[in-house]
Amino acid sequence: MPGQPSQYAAPQQGAPSQAYGQYGVATAPAPLPTFRSWQPGIVALRPLSFGDFLSAPFKAMRFNRSVVLGGPLLFTLLATALSVTALWLLFNDPQLGLTSVTSVGTSIQASTVIVGLLAMVSTLLASVLSSAIVAPGVARAVLGERITLRTAWDQVRAKFGHILLLYVVTTVALGVVIVLAAIPLFYGIGSNEAVWMVLGIVLVLVILGPATFVVAMIMGLAQPIIVLEQIGAFAALGRAWRLVKGRFWWSVLIVFVSSTLIYIATAMLQGGGQMFAMLGLAVAPEGSAIQLIVFFVIYGLAIVVALVVTYAYMGSLFTLLYTDMRMRHEGFDLDLARAAEARSRR
């Protein structure tokens, strides 16, 4: 099954293809898959090329829309609805008086604070869960199978605690690295020495970017491992590191180029949404609540679309990267081809 550890060892070069049953008794070799089983889904069952990583996530979005796009859309809509509600309460809070030019607000209502906190938590959960729920849909799309959103959610829900633990562990690890890099900066500020300040700033700038990228890559690779293999957070981190060894810089290049391209595309999308939102403000009656509604609806819609595309694309990318690593290290392409062949013979 996609995502489960391989039960077939890679055959040695020159050795006959023969399977062994229980207690080492030789059995008949498993039938070789036919040529039709080598591309049952969105990609050919072979180690993926650079171009495959750029295009296959879009194929996954089209092939299994209900999971790859529907899952992130559901979580993002809930988080955006709470965020927009929090902003609306903030602007219309009578104690804060942001919309009144004569009011001098010195406090804020408890309901505004509560909804704001809920919006922050929901945004965090949407970011974590949207990438995780994509993994089952993409894994099945590799085999040419579609699953429902409920099936994908059942897999994510079973390891919900470990997914959150993964996020906490990687965030803490990144924070520790940043603090260690900033020690010279703190020392320079305390002692008022410019040399230590400059050294600290350089270390933070040099370490912050690469450390953030590496941690995000390992976390992104560990997420589909937790969901597909149903293992814990620490076991997934160890497995992710073992899989990426030997292909580290290749993986860095793939993730860097893909994330850069999707960031540029979504930034343009959000910029267009902001421009149309400003046009909506100009058209709507001045000084009315319709202006706020028009702005938040148009701009909020642009943000939702940008986030959904980002979560779906990056979640698909890391699942495909995980699949590619297993093909290269564990002969997972043979397992997938056998599974596709067995399904076609039913």
VEXDOFI-659480 format. One record per residue: y, x, z of N, C-alpha, C in turn. Coordinates in steps of 0.1 Angstrom, whole numbers, padded with zeros to 4 digits, always signed. Last residue first. Layout:
N
YXZYXZYXZ ...
% end
This chain:
346
-0078-0080-0109-0081-0092-0102-0083-0104-0110 -0069-0059-0123-0083-0062-0126-0087-0075-0118 -0044-0053-0114-0045-0058-0128-0059-0063-0131 -0049-0043-0089-0042-0056-0090-0044-0062-0104 -0060-0018-0095-0068-0028-0088-0062-0042-0089 -0038-0006-0107-0050-0009-0115-0058-0019-0108 -0020-0004-0085-0016-0012-0097-0028-0015-0106 -0035+0013-0069-0032+0000-0064-0028-0009-0076 -0036+0036-0086-0049+0029-0082-0046+0015-0077 -0009+0042-0086-0015+0038-0098-0029+0031-0096 -0005+0048-0059+0002+0037-0065-0004+0032-0077 -0022+0071-0057-0024+0059-0048-0018+0047-0054 -0009+0088-0075-0023+0084-0077-0026+0071-0069 +0016+0092-0063+0015+0085-0076+0001+0081-0079 +0010+0107-0040+0012+0093-0038+0012+0085-0051 +0004+0134-0035-0002+0127-0046-0001+0112-0045 +0021+0146-0016+0008+0139-0012+0001+0132-0023 +0043+0158-0027+0036+0165-0017+0022+0159-0014 +0053+0142-0048+0052+0156-0050+0043+0163-0040 +0052+0116-0038+0045+0119-0050+0043+0134-0052 +0068+0119-0016+0054+0117-0014+0046+0119-0026 +0093+0122-0029+0088+0133-0020+0073+0131-0018 +0095+0097-0042+0094+0109-0050+0088+0121-0041 +0098+0080-0019+0087+0079-0028+0084+0091-0036 +0123+0090-0009+0111+0091-0001+0098+0090-0010 +0139+0083-0031+0138+0097-0028+0125+0099-0019 +0137+0056-0030+0131+0063-0042+0130+0078-0039 +0150+0052-0006+0136+0047-0007+0130+0054-0019 +0175+0062-0013+0168+0068-0002+0153+0064-0003 +0183+0043-0033+0182+0057-0036+0174+0064-0025 +0184+0018-0019+0174+0021-0030+0172+0035-0033 +0205+0024-0002+0192+0020+0003+0181+0022-0007 +0226+0028-0021+0221+0039-0013+0208+0036-0006 +0226+0001-0033+0224+0014-0041+0219+0025-0033 +0231-0016-0012+0219-0018-0021+0216-0005-0028 +0255-0006-0001+0243-0007+0007+0230-0008-0002 +0272-0009-0024+0270+0004-0017+0257+0004-0009 +0271-0036-0029+0267-0027-0039+0264-0013-0033 +0282-0046-0004+0268-0050-0009+0263-0040-0019 +0308-0034-0005+0298-0031+0006+0284-0034+0001 +0319-0047-0027+0318-0033-0026+0308-0028-0016 +0318-0074-0019+0311-0070-0031+0309-0055-0031 +0334-0074+0004+0320-0078+0005+0312-0073-0007 +0359-0066-0007+0352-0057+0003+0338-0061+0004 +0364-0088-0023+0363-0075-0029+0356-0065-0020 +0366-0108-0003+0356-0109-0013+0354-0095-0020 +0389-0099+0011+0376-0100+0017+0365-0100+0008 +0409-0104-0009+0406-0090-0004+0392-0089+0003 +0407-0132-0011+0405-0123-0023+0401-0109-0018 +0409-0141+0016+0398-0145+0007+0396-0135-0004 +0433-0129+0026+0420-0125+0032+0408-0130+0023 +0452-0140+0008+0450-0126+0009+0437-0122+0014 +0449-0168+0012+0447-0162-0001+0444-0147+0000 +0456-0169+0039+0443-0174+0035+0440-0167+0021 +0482-0160+0040+0472-0153+0047+0458-0156+0042 +0494-0181+0024+0495-0167+0020+0484-0158+0027 +0490-0204+0038+0482-0202+0026+0483-0188+0021 +0507-0205+0058+0494-0200+0062+0486-0198+0049 +0540-0195+0045+0529-0205+0049+0516-0198+0052 +0560-0179+0034+0560-0183+0048+0550-0193+0053 +0559-0191+0001+0563-0181+0011+0564-0187+0025 +0530-0201-0017+0543-0205-0010+0546-0195+0001 +0515-0176-0038+0514-0186-0028+0528-0189-0022 +0522-0154-0054+0522-0167-0060+0522-0178-0050 +0521-0132-0038+0534-0135-0045+0534-0149-0051 +0495-0133-0029+0506-0134-0019+0519-0138-0026 +0482-0127-0053+0480-0140-0046+0491-0143-0036 +0490-0101-0056+0494-0110-0065+0493-0124-0060 +0475-0090-0034+0490-0089-0034+0496-0099-0044 +0449-0095-0044+0454-0101-0032+0469-0101-0031 +0449-0078-0066+0449-0093-0069+0453-0100-0056 +0449-0054-0052+0460-0057-0062+0460-0072-0064 +0426-0055-0038+0438-0054-0031+0450-0058-0040 +0407-0055-0059+0408-0066-0050+0421-0066-0042 +0412-0029-0069+0415-0041-0077+0416-0053-0069 +0403-0014-0047+0417-0013-0051+0421-0025-0060 +0376-0021-0047+0384-0025-0036+0399-0024-0039 +0369-0009-0071+0367-0023-0069+0375-0028-0058 +0374+0018-0066+0381+0011-0077+0380-0004-0075 +0355+0021-0046+0369+0023-0043+0378+0017-0053 +0331+0018-0060+0335+0008-0050+0350+0009-0046 +0332+0041-0077+0331+0027-0082+0336+0017-0072 +0333+0062-0058+0344+0060-0068+0344+0046-0073 +0308+0058-0045+0321+0057-0038+0333+0055-0047 +0290+0062-0065+0291+0049-0060+0304+0047-0052 +0295+0090-0069+0297+0080-0080+0299+0066-0075 +0288+0101-0044+0302+0102-0050+0305+0092-0060 +0261+0094-0042+0271+0088-0033+0285+0089-0037 +0251+0110-0063+0250+0095-0063+0260+0088-0054 +0258+0136-0055+0263+0131-0068+0262+0115-0068 +0244+0137-0030+0259+0140-0031+0264+0134-0044 +0218+0132-0036+0225+0123-0027+0240+0125-0028 +0212+0154-0053+0210+0140-0057+0218+0130-0049 +0218+0176-0037+0225+0174-0050+0224+0159-0054 +0199+0173-0016+0214+0173-0013+0221+0170-0026 +0175+0176-0030+0178+0163-0024+0193+0162-0021 +0178+0203-0037+0176+0193-0048+0180+0179-0042 +0178+0214-0012+0190+0215-0020+0190+0205-0032 +0151+0206-0003+0163+0203+0004+0175+0203-0005 +0125+0209-0010+0133+0202-0019+0146+0198-0013 +0114+0223+0012+0111+0228-0002+0119+0221-0013 +0115+0194+0031+0113+0209+0031+0108+0213+0017 +0113+0167+0031+0124+0173+0024+0123+0188+0023 +0091+0162+0047+0090+0158+0033+0101+0165+0025 +0099+0171+0072+0087+0177+0066+0087+0174+0051 +0120+0153+0078+0123+0168+0076+0111+0175+0069 +0106+0129+0079+0116+0131+0069+0119+0146+0067 +0090+0134+0101+0084+0132+0088+0094+0134+0077 +0110+0135+0121+0101+0146+0119+0094+0145+0105 +0120+0109+0119+0129+0121+0117+0120+0133+0114 +0097+0094+0126+0103+0093+0112+0112+0104+0109 +0094+0101+0152+0083+0104+0143+0089+0104+0129 +0117+0090+0163+0116+0104+0163+0105+0109+0154 +0113+0062+0157+0124+0069+0152+0122+0084+0152 +0078+0053+0148+0090+0053+0156+0101+0062+0150 +0066+0034+0119+0065+0044+0130+0078+0045+0137 +0061+0020+0095+0060+0013+0108+0058+0023+0119 +0064+0027+0069+0052+0033+0076+0051+0027+0090 +0087+0012+0062+0075+0012+0054+0063+0017+0061 +0106+0017+0083+0103+0003+0079+0090+0003+0071 +0107+0045+0087+0104+0036+0098+0099+0022+0093 +0113+0053+0060+0100+0057+0067+0097+0048+0078 +0138+0043+0056+0127+0036+0049+0113+0041+0054 +0151+0061+0075+0151+0046+0076+0140+0040+0069 +0150+0087+0068+0141+0083+0079+0141+0068+0080 +0169+0090+0048+0155+0092+0045+0146+0086+0055 +0192+0086+0064+0190+0077+0053+0175+0078+0048 +0190+0108+0081+0189+0094+0086+0186+0084+0075 +0194+0129+0063+0181+0128+0070+0179+0114+0076 +0220+0122+0054+0209+0123+0044+0195+0121+0051 +0235+0124+0077+0235+0111+0069+0223+0111+0060 +0232+0151+0082+0227+0141+0092+0226+0127+0085 +0245+0162+0060+0231+0165+0062+0225+0154+0072 +0271+0152+0063+0264+0149+0051+0249+0151+0053 +0280+0163+0087+0279+0148+0085+0271+0144+0073 +0278+0190+0081+0270+0184+0091+0269+0169+0090 +0297+0193+0060+0283+0195+0057+0274+0189+0068 +0322+0184+0075+0317+0178+0063+0302+0180+0060 +0323+0201+0099+0323+0186+0099+0317+0180+0087 +0324+0228+0093+0312+0223+0098+0311+0208+0097 +0350+0232+0084+0339+0238+0076+0326+0231+0080 +0367+0220+0102+0367+0215+0088+0355+0220+0080 +0360+0233+0125+0358+0219+0125+0358+0214+0110 +0367+0260+0119+0353+0256+0122+0350+0241+0120 +0395+0256+0115+0387+0261+0104+0372+0257+0106 +0402+0249+0141+0405+0240+0130+0396+0243+0118 +0395+0273+0155+0389+0260+0158+0390+0250+0147 +0412+0291+0144+0398+0293+0143+0391+0280+0145 +0437+0281+0152+0434+0282+0138+0419+0283+0136 +0433+0284+0180+0436+0270+0174+0432+0270+0159 +0431+0311+0184+0419+0302+0187+0421+0288+0181 +0457+0319+0176+0445+0324+0169+0433+0315+0171 +0475+0307+0193+0474+0302+0180+0462+0307+0172 +0470+0296+0225+0468+0308+0217+0466+0303+0202 +0470+0280+0248+0482+0281+0240+0482+0293+0231 +0448+0274+0263+0454+0287+0265+0467+0289+0257 +0442+0248+0253+0444+0250+0267+0451+0263+0270 +0440+0253+0225+0450+0243+0230+0453+0246+0245 +0419+0271+0225+0432+0275+0220+0443+0266+0225 +0398+0255+0235+0402+0267+0242+0416+0271+0238 +0397+0236+0214+0400+0232+0228+0405+0243+0236 +0389+0254+0194+0401+0246+0193+0406+0241+0206 +0364+0263+0203+0375+0272+0201+0388+0265+0200 +0350+0237+0202+0352+0245+0215+0364+0255+0213 +0343+0225+0179+0357+0223+0183+0360+0231+0196 +0316+0228+0176+0324+0235+0167+0339+0235+0171 +0307+0212+0197+0305+0226+0198+0314+0234+0188 +0315+0187+0187+0321+0192+0199+0319+0207+0200 +0299+0185+0164+0313+0185+0162+0320+0191+0175 +0273+0184+0176+0277+0195+0166+0292+0196+0165 +0275+0161+0190+0273+0173+0197+0277+0185+0188 +0278+0142+0169+0289+0144+0179+0288+0157+0187 +0253+0144+0157+0265+0148+0150+0277+0150+0159 +0237+0134+0178+0235+0148+0173+0247+0153+0166 +0247+0108+0180+0249+0117+0191+0247+0131+0187 +0239+0098+0155+0253+0098+0159+0256+0108+0170 +0211+0101+0157+0218+0108+0147+0233+0109+0150 +0206+0082+0178+0202+0096+0180+0210+0105+0170 +0216+0058+0168+0222+0064+0180+0219+0078+0181 +0199+0054+0146+0213+0055+0144+0220+0061+0156 +0174+0053+0159+0177+0063+0149+0191+0065+0147 +0177+0030+0174+0176+0042+0181+0178+0054+0171 +0178+0011+0153+0190+0013+0161+0189+0026+0169 +0151+0014+0145+0162+0016+0136+0175+0018+0143 +0137+0007+0169+0136+0021+0164+0147+0024+0153 +0143-0021+0170+0147-0012+0181+0147+0003+0176 +0131-0030+0146+0145-0031+0148+0150-0022+0159 +0105-0032+0136+0110-0019+0140+0125-0019+0142 +0102-0059+0129+0092-0052+0137+0096-0039+0143 +0123-0064+0112+0124-0069+0126+0114-0062+0135 +0114-0053+0088+0126-0046+0095+0126-0051+0110 +0093-0070+0082+0091-0056+0083+0102-0049+0091 +0107-0094+0081+0096-0093+0090+0093-0078+0092 +0124-0090+0059+0130-0091+0072+0119-0089+0083 +0106-0091+0038+0113-0079+0040+0118-0079+0054 +0098-0118+0040+0088-0108+0041+0095-0094+0045 +0123-0131+0035+0116-0133+0048+0106-0122+0050 +0128-0124+0009+0137-0119+0019+0131-0120+0033 +0097-0118-0009+0108-0126-0004+0117-0119+0006 +0090-0095-0035+0087-0101-0022+0099-0109-0019 +0074-0085-0065+0086-0090-0059+0081-0097-0045 +0061-0055-0081+0059-0067-0073+0072-0072-0067 +0060-0031-0093+0061-0042-0102+0059-0055-0094 +0059-0009-0077+0046-0014-0081+0047-0026-0090 +0086-0007-0072+0079+0004-0079+0066+0000-0084 +0090-0030-0058+0095-0030-0072+0089-0018-0079 +0082-0023-0033+0073-0032-0040+0078-0032-0055 +0103-0006-0026+0089-0001-0026+0080-0010-0034 +0125-0024-0027+0124-0013-0037+0109-0007-0037 +0118-0041-0005+0120-0046-0019+0119-0036-0029 +0117-0023+0017+0105-0030+0012+0107-0036-0002 +0146-0013+0017+0134-0005+0015+0121-0012+0010 +0166-0031+0024+0164-0028+0010+0150-0021+0007 +0168-0031+0051+0161-0042+0045+0158-0040+0030 +0184-0008+0056+0169-0009+0060+0162-0019+0053 +0209-0014+0048+0202-0003+0042+0187-0004+0044 +0215-0035+0066+0216-0037+0051+0208-0026+0044 +0214-0025+0092+0203-0034+0087+0203-0036+0072 +0237-0009+0094+0224-0004+0098+0213-0012+0091 +0258-0026+0087+0257-0013+0080+0242-0007+0082 +0255-0047+0104+0254-0050+0090+0251-0037+0083 +0260-0035+0129+0246-0040+0126+0244-0042+0111 +0287-0030+0126+0278-0019+0128+0264-0023+0124 +0297-0056+0123+0299-0047+0112+0289-0035+0113 +0290-0067+0148+0283-0072+0136+0285-0063+0124 +0307-0052+0165+0292-0050+0166+0285-0055+0154 +0332-0061+0156+0328-0046+0155+0313-0044+0156 +0330-0088+0161+0332-0083+0147+0328-0069+0146 +0328-0088+0189+0317-0093+0181+0318-0088+0166 +0354-0078+0194+0342-0070+0198+0330-0075+0190 +0369-0100+0184+0371-0087+0179+0359-0078+0182 +0361-0121+0201+0357-0122+0187+0359-0108+0180 +0372-0110+0225+0357-0113+0224+0353-0113+0209 +0400-0109+0220+0392-0097+0223+0377-0099+0221 +0405-0136+0216+0407-0127+0205+0400-0114+0207 +0398-0147+0241+0390-0151+0230+0392-0141+0218 +0418-0136+0257+0405-0132+0259+0396-0135+0247 +0450-0128+0242+0440-0137+0247+0426-0132+0248 +0472-0102+0253+0463-0108+0243+0453-0117+0249 +0506-0092+0260+0492-0094+0263+0485-0100+0251 +0532-0090+0251+0527-0079+0260+0513-0081+0264 +0554-0098+0225+0541-0100+0231+0537-0088+0240 +0582-0112+0220+0578-0098+0225+0565-0099+0232 +0594-0131+0193+0585-0129+0204+0583-0115+0207 +0609-0132+0170+0616-0132+0183+0607-0130+0195 +0592-0132+0149+0602-0121+0149+0609-0121+0163 +0558-0139+0150+0571-0143+0154+0581-0131+0155 +0533-0129+0145+0539-0136+0134+0553-0141+0138 +0525-0117+0169+0528-0109+0158+0535-0116+0146 +0521-0126+0197+0533-0130+0189+0536-0121+0177 +0504-0126+0219+0508-0113+0212+0520-0115+0203 +0501-0152+0226+0506-0142+0236+0510-0129+0230 +0492-0165+0204+0505-0168+0209+0510-0159+0219 +0477-0151+0176+0476-0151+0191+0490-0154+0196 +0476-0148+0149+0480-0161+0154+0479-0162+0169 +0465-0123+0144+0478-0126+0138+0484-0139+0144 +0440-0126+0158+0450-0116+0162+0464-0119+0157 +0427-0146+0144+0431-0148+0158+0441-0138+0163 +0424-0132+0120+0432-0145+0120+0437-0148+0134 +0408-0111+0127+0421-0108+0122+0430-0121+0123 +0385-0126+0134+0392-0118+0145+0406-0114+0140 +0378-0137+0110+0382-0146+0121+0389-0138+0132 +0372-0114+0096+0383-0122+0091+0388-0131+0102 +0349-0106+0111+0361-0097+0110+0373-0105+0106 +0332-0128+0107+0336-0125+0120+0349-0116+0120 +0328-0125+0079+0334-0137+0084+0339-0135+0099 +0317-0099+0077+0330-0101+0072+0337-0114+0077 +0292-0104+0089+0301-0094+0095+0315-0096+0090 +0281-0123+0071+0283-0126+0085+0293-0117+0092 +0282-0108+0047+0290-0120+0048+0292-0124+0063 +0264-0087+0053+0278-0084+0051+0287-0096+0052 +0239-0100+0055+0245-0093+0067+0260-0091+0065 +0238-0111+0028+0237-0119+0040+0243-0113+0052 +0239-0088+0012+0249-0098+0011+0249-0107+0023 +0216-0073+0019+0229-0068+0023+0240-0078+0022 +0197-0093+0008+0197-0089+0022+0211-0083+0026 +0203-0096-0019+0205-0107-0010+0205-0103+0004 +0197-0072-0032+0211-0076-0031+0213-0087-0021 +0170-0068-0025+0179-0056-0027+0194-0060-0026 +0161-0095-0023+0160-0086-0012+0170-0075-0013 +0168-0109-0046+0168-0116-0034+0167-0107-0022 +0164-0092-0068+0177-0095-0063+0177-0101-0050 +0145-0072-0081+0143-0080-0069+0156-0083-0062 +0156-0062-0105+0142-0067-0105+0140-0076-0092 +0182-0055-0101+0179-0065-0111+0165-0071-0109 +0179-0034-0082+0188-0046-0079+0185-0058-0089 +0163-0017-0096+0157-0024-0084+0166-0036-0081 +0180-0008-0115+0169-0015-0119+0163-0023-0108 +0198+0006-0099+0203-0006-0105+0191-0014-0111 +0181+0027-0090+0186+0017-0080+0192+0005-0087 +0176+0041-0115+0166+0032-0109+0171+0023-0099 +0197+0058-0122+0196+0045-0129+0186+0036-0122 +0197+0081-0107+0210+0075-0109+0208+0061-0115 +0170+0089-0106+0177+0085-0093+0190+0078-0096 +0165+0094-0133+0159+0083-0127+0166+0079-0114 +0180+0118-0137+0185+0106-0143+0178+0093-0137 +0163+0136-0124+0177+0134-0119+0182+0121-0124 +0130+0122-0122+0140+0131-0127+0153+0128-0121 +0101+0119-0099+0113+0113-0106+0123+0124-0111 +0067+0123-0105+0079+0127-0098+0091+0124-0106 +0054+0090-0115+0054+0105-0116+0066+0110-0108 +0052+0063-0126+0045+0068-0114+0043+0083-0116 +0084+0051-0138+0070+0057-0141+0065+0064-0128 +0099+0023-0122+0099+0037-0126+0085+0041-0130 +0096-0004-0118+0109+0000-0122+0109+0015-0127 +0061-0009-0126+0074-0014-0120+0086-0007-0126 +0040+0004-0136+0038-0010-0134+0052-0017-0130 +0032+0029-0151+0045+0023-0149+0044+0008-0148 +0005+0034-0150+0014+0045-0147+0029+0041-0147 -0012+0014-0159-0009+0014-0145+0001+0025-0141 -0017+0018-0186-0008+0007-0182-0004+0007-0168 -0036+0038-0187-0022+0042-0190-0013+0031-0186 -0058+0033-0158-0055+0033-0173-0040+0036-0175 -0071+0053-0132-0062+0043-0137-0060+0044-0152 -0106+0060-0128-0092+0065-0131-0083+0054-0136 -0126+0048-0102-0122+0048-0116-0108+0053-0118 -0139+0072-0078-0130+0060-0080-0126+0060-0095 -0173+0084-0079-0158+0086-0080-0151+0073-0083 -0198+0073-0055-0193+0073-0069-0178+0076-0069 -0202+0096-0028-0202+0083-0034-0197+0084-0048 -0217+0117-0004-0211+0116-0017-0212+0102-0022 -0210+0117+0030-0220+0113+0020-0213+0111+0007 -0194+0121+0052-0194+0131+0041-0205+0129+0031 -0191+0100+0070-0201+0111+0073-0203+0121+0062 -0181+0077+0044-0183+0081+0058-0194+0091+0060 -0176+0093+0011-0176+0082+0021-0177+0086+0035 -0157+0109-0012-0167+0110-0002-0165+0099+0008 -0153+0111-0048-0149+0106-0035-0160+0107-0025 -0144+0135-0072-0155+0128-0065-0150+0124-0051 -0137+0154-0098-0131+0143-0091-0142+0135-0085 -0144+0189-0095-0146+0176-0100-0141+0165-0092 -0118+0214-0095-0128+0207-0088-0131+0194-0094 -0096+0224-0108-0109+0228-0113-0120+0221-0106 -0076+0222-0079-0076+0225-0093-0090+0230-0097 -0084+0195-0057-0082+0210-0059-0083+0212-0074 -0067+0164-0053-0079+0172-0057-0075+0187-0060 -0051+0153-0024-0049+0158-0037-0061+0167-0042 -0067+0127-0007-0063+0141-0007-0061+0145-0021 -0057+0095+0001-0064+0103-0009-0059+0117-0008 -0042+0079+0017-0056+0081+0021-0064+0089+0011 -0008+0083+0027-0018+0084+0017-0032+0086+0022 +0008+0059+0047+0003+0073+0045-0008+0073+0035 +0027+0033+0031+0017+0037+0040+0012+0051+0037 +0044+0028+0010+0050+0031+0023+0040+0035+0033 +0023+0005-0007+0035+0013-0007+0041+0015+0007 -0012+0008+0000+0000+0000+0000+0012+0009+0000 
% end
